[in-house]
Amino acid sequence: MTRLVTKLPKQAKRPLPDTDWRREEGPFDIIGDVHGCAEELIALLARLGYGVTLAGSRAERRALTTAPPARRAVFVGDLVDRGPNAPDVVRIVMAMVARGEALAVIGNHDDKFLRWLKGHNVKLAHGLDRTVEQFAGESEAFKKETRAFLERLPSYLWLDDGRLLVAHAGLKESMLGRNTMTERSFCLYGDTTGKLDAQGLPERFNWALEYGGEALIVYGHTPVASPEWVNNTVCIDTGCVFGGALTALRWPEREIVAVPALKEYAPLGRGFGLPPPRPAERD
């Protein structure tokens, strides 16, 4: 089994974005991994009562957005890579956040793209090559705005008086309320071993099987055929970019709203489904 380095690269000495947003109350519409599927995102937002209009030429393109009264969207990360239109997805989410219509956390694909924007030496694989190609036609001002936006995204959001937590890949109960690079790594990648499986993909396990916290954790990262509830957690990455659907969880209603993918934009490496439990350690 191949060893994979999963530790985050060294970051500049700057405080991590705040993760304690318990003061922010719902209702929320939590949206799974978009991965550049802009048309499906616009359709899902419309189903949820939001409006999106994209106006202007590529050099001056902007998103005009509206939100239903008293509701906000929350994005679980992985806005970019693999799909057909990462720039417009970023454009929409940035506009919604700027208008107070949305919140967002960073995903592992967003983090890798951020490192590319900073000039770091990253491998153009797993869909990043498509994002880089799509952003080649964007203005330097938009790239700079995107970089600043991604830098501000927190690892997770602890919301609604502590009743709700949104993270890209999840969070252990023992990590709740902490905000260090350890928590950030888990939020981006989940429970991993640092090795590659037989398919050459990161080996990971189902952390949710051991979760017993009172806060509902909503996450993505692992494509599933339909939302998967395990203990007090739910995975809402239903693999839109792989031909599945783009899914939202309405909170506090716990209602699922989804739109089907228009097509399969990328192949899925190991099929839909949550990872296996972590093997028990031998004495």
C-alpha positions in Angstrom: 0.0 0.0 0.0 1.4 3.4 -1.0 2.1 6.0 1.5 0.3 9.4 0.9 1.2 12.6 2.7 -2.0 14.1 4.0 -0.6 16.7 6.3 -1.4 20.2 5.3 1.5 22.3 4.1 3.0 24.9 6.4 0.9 28.0 6.5 1.9 31.5 7.2 1.7 32.5 10.8 -1.8 34.0 10.8 -4.8 33.0 12.9 -7.2 30.6 11.4 -10.7 31.9 10.5 -13.2 31.8 13.4 -15.2 28.6 13.6 -17.5 29.4 16.5 -20.6 31.0 14.9 -23.1 29.7 17.5 -24.5 33.3 17.6 -25.8 32.8 14.0 -29.2 31.3 14.0 -31.1 29.5 11.3 -33.0 28.7 9.2 -30.3 27.5 6.9 -30.1 25.6 3.5 -27.0 23.5 3.6 -25.7 22.6 0.1 -23.4 19.7 -0.7 -20.3 19.6 -2.9 -20.9 21.7 -6.1 -17.6 20.9 -7.9 -18.1 23.4 -10.7 -21.6 22.4 -11.5 -23.0 25.9 -11.9 -26.2 25.1 -13.8 -27.2 22.6 -11.2 -26.4 25.0 -8.4 -28.6 27.7 -9.9 -31.4 25.2 -10.3 -31.1 24.0 -6.7 -31.0 27.5 -5.4 -34.2 28.3 -7.3 -35.9 25.2 -5.8 -34.9 26.6 -2.4 -36.3 30.1 -3.2 -33.0 31.9 -4.1 -32.5 33.8 -7.3 -29.3 34.0 -9.4 -28.6 36.0 -12.5 -25.2 36.1 -14.2 -24.6 39.3 -16.1 -21.8 40.9 -18.1 -19.0 39.6 -20.3 -16.3 37.3 -19.0 -14.1 40.2 -18.1 -16.8 41.9 -16.1 -19.1 39.0 -15.3 -20.9 39.2 -12.0 -23.6 37.3 -10.1 -26.8 39.0 -8.9 -28.5 37.1 -6.1 -31.5 37.2 -3.9 -32.5 35.1 -0.9 -35.8 34.1 0.6 -36.8 36.0 3.8 -34.8 35.0 6.9 -33.0 32.1 5.3 -29.3 31.6 4.4 -27.4 29.0 2.4 -24.4 27.2 3.8 -21.9 25.6 1.5 -20.0 22.5 2.7 -17.0 23.2 0.4 -15.5 21.8 -2.8 -16.8 24.5 -4.9 -14.2 23.8 -7.6 -12.7 21.0 -9.7 -13.9 18.3 -12.0 -17.1 20.2 -13.2 -17.7 22.4 -16.2 -17.8 25.9 -14.7 -15.9 26.5 -11.4 -15.5 30.3 -12.0 -19.3 30.9 -12.0 -19.8 28.7 -9.0 -17.2 30.8 -7.1 -18.8 34.0 -8.5 -22.2 33.0 -7.2 -21.1 31.9 -3.7 -18.9 35.0 -3.2 -21.8 37.2 -4.2 -24.1 35.4 -1.7 -21.6 35.6 1.1 -21.0 39.3 0.4 -24.7 40.0 0.6 -25.2 38.1 3.8 -27.2 35.4 2.0 -24.7 32.6 2.6 -21.9 31.1 4.7 -19.3 28.6 3.5 -16.5 26.3 4.8 -13.5 25.3 2.8 -13.1 21.9 1.1 -9.9 20.0 0.3 -10.3 20.9 -3.4 -10.8 24.6 -2.6 -7.7 24.5 -0.4 -5.6 23.0 -3.1 -6.8 25.6 -5.6 -6.0 28.3 -3.1 -2.4 26.9 -2.8 -2.2 27.1 -6.6 -3.4 30.7 -6.6 -0.7 31.5 -4.1 2.0 30.0 -6.5 2.7 26.8 -4.5 3.9 23.7 -6.4 0.7 21.6 -6.5 -0.1 18.7 -8.8 -2.7 19.4 -11.4 -4.7 16.3 -10.8 -8.2 15.2 -9.5 -9.9 18.0 -11.5 -7.6 20.9 -10.5 -6.4 21.0 -14.0 -9.9 21.8 -15.2 -10.3 24.6 -12.7 -6.9 26.1 -13.6 -7.9 26.0 -17.3 -11.3 27.6 -16.6 -9.7 30.4 -14.6 -7.2 31.1 -17.3 -9.8 33.3 -19.0 -10.6 35.2 -15.9 -9.2 38.6 -14.9 -6.4 39.0 -12.5 -8.8 41.0 -10.3 -11.2 38.1 -10.1 -8.4 35.6 -9.3 -7.2 37.9 -6.5 -10.7 38.2 -5.1 -11.1 34.4 -5.2 -7.9 33.9 -3.4 -8.9 36.4 -0.6 -12.3 34.7 -0.3 -10.9 31.2 0.0 -8.4 32.4 2.6 -11.2 33.7 4.8 -13.2 30.4 4.8 -13.2 28.6 8.1 -12.6 24.9 8.5 -16.0 24.4 10.0 -19.0 26.4 11.2 -20.5 25.8 14.7 -24.0 27.3 14.3 -27.4 27.9 15.9 -26.6 28.0 19.6 -24.4 24.9 19.1 -27.1 22.7 17.6 -25.6 22.5 14.1 -22.1 22.0 12.7 -21.1 22.1 9.1 -17.7 20.8 7.9 -16.5 19.6 4.6 -15.4 16.1 5.6 -16.6 15.9 9.2 -15.3 16.5 12.7 -14.7 14.3 15.7 -16.8 15.0 18.8 -13.5 15.6 20.8 -12.5 18.3 18.3 -15.7 20.4 18.7 -14.9 23.9 19.7 -11.2 23.6 18.9 -9.6 25.4 16.0 -6.0 24.3 15.2 -4.3 22.8 12.1 -5.3 19.4 13.5 -9.0 20.2 13.3 -8.5 21.9 9.9 -6.8 18.8 8.5 -9.7 16.5 9.7 -12.3 18.9 8.3 -10.6 18.8 4.9 -9.8 15.1 4.6 -11.7 13.2 7.3 -10.4 10.1 9.1 -7.4 9.1 6.9 -4.3 6.9 7.4 -1.9 8.7 5.1 -1.9 5.7 2.7 -3.4 4.9 -0.7 -5.8 2.1 -1.2 -5.6 -0.5 -4.0 -7.2 2.0 -6.4 -4.6 4.7 -5.7 -7.1 6.8 -3.6 -6.6 8.0 0.0 -7.5 5.3 2.5 -10.2 6.7 4.8 -12.6 5.4 7.4 -16.1 6.3 8.6 -15.6 8.7 11.6 -19.4 9.2 11.9 -19.8 5.7 13.4 -18.2 6.8 16.6 -19.9 10.2 16.8 -22.2 10.8 19.8 -22.5 14.6 20.0 -25.6 16.6 20.4 -24.8 18.9 17.5 -26.0 17.6 14.1 -22.9 17.5 11.8 -23.7 18.0 8.1 -20.8 17.2 5.8 -19.9 16.2 2.3 -16.5 15.0 0.8 -17.6 11.3 0.3 -20.1 10.8 -2.6 -23.2 8.8 -1.6 -26.1 7.8 -3.8 -28.5 9.5 -1.4 -28.0 11.4 1.9 -26.6 9.1 4.5 -27.6 9.5 8.2 -25.3 8.0 10.7 -25.8 8.7 14.4 -26.3 12.5 14.6 -24.6 13.2 11.2 -25.6 13.4 7.6 -23.5 13.3 4.4 -25.1 15.3 1.6 -22.5 14.9 -1.1 -24.6 13.1 -3.6 -22.1 13.2 -6.4 -23.5 15.8 -8.7 -20.3 16.0 -10.7 -20.3 12.2 -11.1 -23.8 12.2 -12.6 -25.7 12.0 -9.3 -27.5 15.0 -7.8 -26.8 18.3 -6.0 -28.5 18.1 -2.6 -29.4 20.5 0.2 -30.6 19.9 3.7 -33.0 22.5 5.1 -32.4 23.3 8.7 -34.1 23.0 11.2 -36.7 21.2 9.1 -34.3 18.4 8.2 -35.9 18.3 4.8 -33.9 17.1 1.8 -34.1 19.1 -1.5 -32.2 17.9 -4.6 -31.8 18.4 -8.3 -30.4 15.8 -10.7 -27.1 16.3 -12.5 -27.4 17.3 -16.1 -24.8 14.8 -17.1 -21.8 12.9 -15.7 -18.9 15.3 -15.8 -16.2 13.1 -14.3 -15.7 9.4 -13.6 -16.2 8.2 -10.0 -13.1 6.3 -8.8 -14.5 3.9 -6.2 -18.3 4.1 -6.4 -20.9 5.7 -4.2 -21.0 5.0 -0.4 -19.5 5.9 2.9 -16.1 4.4 3.8 -15.8 1.4 6.1 -15.3 1.5 9.9 -11.8 1.9 11.2 -10.4 -1.5 12.1 -10.0 -2.2 15.8 -6.5 -1.8 17.1 -4.8 -5.0 18.1 -3.2 -5.3 21.6 
